[in-house]
Amino acid sequence: MADDDPGTSPQPGLTRETIARAALRVLERDGIDGLSMRKVGAEVGVKAASLYWHVRNKEELLDLLSDALMADAEPPPREGPWRDQLRAYGELHRQHLLGKRDAAKVAAGRLAPGPHILRLMEDQLGRLREAGFADADAALINHLLGVYVQGFVLQEQTPLSASEAMGAGRREVADAIGDRFRRLPGADFPNLVALADDLTGPTMDDRFTFGLERLLDGVAALLPRPGRTTAPQTAPQTAPRTAPPTENDRETTRP
């Protein structure tokens, strides 16, 4: 039988859950670039062809894996103002992705919810609706927070330069970039020289917190203000002005 032929019957004891757990082990060991149907099959003691009864290709394997990565993710406590809860959601999600090799690369841009992602989405959407957000806004906020956190983690796990990729520390690389900014000709690059410390000094924690707080500021504007029962709406357009009637117009309208 060819390696890519799934055969006539599924492998006994092989389930989507066992495949997901095996894929997690391969991801942790080899990263997303090293993940393959063959390696996952070997992890559970079967040929890759046996996996095709449960996942048809690597993309479906990644769908399965994206949900499995969230199996041990816990939502924050349901206490305090909505802003504190949403901030905690963002912070916990970031730490969760950072704690698993290439998790952000698997999750970013992918929406293939299994039981674990569904659990987290349901919880967060419930909190947003209870806080008073309109349904459409709650749905978009849920997406926005995920996109921000996943995108940020992808950014912080990408080397700043070849120097970091070759083993230099991120702080060392950032300091070197700051030194380069400070040595630029002030007449040509006055802003880069003046802001060298501000551009390269903040840590990734500082940057994440700044972005998350600004996101929450924007989201807060969607809530009804005290004394107003509806969320802000787009101002209606006014009718265009018309020119005053001319003498000829008046002549034609006189009785």
Buried (B, 14 or more C-beta within 10 A) or exposed (E): EEEEEBEEEBBEEBEBEBBBBBBBEBBEEBEBEEBBBBBBBBBBEBBBBBBBBBBEEBEBBBBBBBBBBBBEBEBBEEEEEBBEBBBBBBBBBBEBBBEBBBBBBBBBEBEBBBEBBEBBBEBBBEBBBEBBBBEEBBBBBBEBBBEBBBBBBBEBBEEBEEBBEEEBEBEEBBEBBBEEBBEBEEEEBEEBBEBBEEBBEBEBEEEBBEBBEEBBEEBEEBBEEEEEEEBEEEEEEEEEEEEEEEEEEEEEEEE
